[in-house]
Amino acid sequence: MTFIGYLHSVAPDAERLLKAIKSSKGTSAWDDFGKTGWGSSGKNAFMVRDTAHHMTHAHDKLRKYYTACDETFVEHHWAGEWEHDTIHFDEFHLFNGTCLNDSL
């Protein structure tokens, strides 16, 4: 089986993978092992987390080191990688495209 999952969508990707794995009884690994029994309460699905406890404020941290011009530069020069058909990066922006430097 070939499967590509992504960390930013780990819960739905894990569900998709486990639903594709079938037992000799015809049930999926999702139904047998993934749907419930996880997390501190034992009631969550596999790889589902309470995001309120895991907030990292990563965008705020990145803004300490990158400027709007840095973001524009990367978007321009690495567009091929970001738009690659098999990788599927989700688009996100730290800034609203306000870099005024036309020489990028």
N, C-alpha and C positions, 0 to 999 in steps of 0.2 A: 504494500500500500504506500502510495506517495501522499504525504499530507504536509501542508505548510500552514502553520498557525502563527499568530502574532501576539506579542505580549500585551499590546494595547487592547486586544479583544480576546483575551485568554479564556474567559468564561464561555462565550458563545462558540469559540473555536474548539474548546475541550468538549463541549456538548456535541458539536457536529462530528468530531472524531469518535467519541464514544458511541454515538448512535450508528456509526458506520461499522462498528465491530459487533458481530453477532455470535452468540453462543450456539452450541449444538441443539439447545432447546428452542432456538429461534428468537430469544430475547436479546436486546442490545446491552452492551456494557453500560450504557447510560442508565437504562432501567434497573440493571442489577447492582451497579456500584456508584453511579454518578449523580443521580437525581436528588438524593438526600443522604444525610449521615455525615455531613462535613461541617466545618466551622466550630466555633466554641460552643454553640448550642446543639450541634449535631443535626440541625434541621436544614442547613444550607445545601445547595448543590455543589458539586466539585468545582473548585477554582472561583467560586463566587465569594466576594469579600465585602465587608462593610466599609465602603469607601470613606466614610466619615472618620474612621480611625486611621486611615492611611494617607490622608492628604499630605502632599509634600510641598505644595506651592511651587512646583518646578518652573512654571512660567515666570514667576517673580524672581526666582534664583537665576534663571537664564538672562533676564533683563539686566542683571548686575554686570554681566560680562559681554553682552552683545548690544549693538545699537541697531536702529532701524536701517542704517546703511549696510551694516554687516548682514542683516537678514536679506535685504534686497540683493546684495552681492551673491550670497549663497543661492538664493532662488534663481538668479540669472545663470550662474555658472554651473550649477548642478541640476538644472531643470531635467536633463535626460534621466538622471537617477531617480529623482522624485516622481517622474511620470512613467517609469518603467512598467510595462504591462503585467509582469509576473510578481512584482514586489508589493505593489498596492500600499504605498505610504499614504496615510491620512494627512490631508493638508491642514496645517495649523499655522497661525501667525502670532508672533510675540507683539508685533507692532502693526499699525494700520497702513503700512506702505508710505510713510511720510518722509522717506529719504529724498532729499532734494539734489543729490549728487548725480548728474546725468552721465558721468564718465565711467559708471560701473559696467 
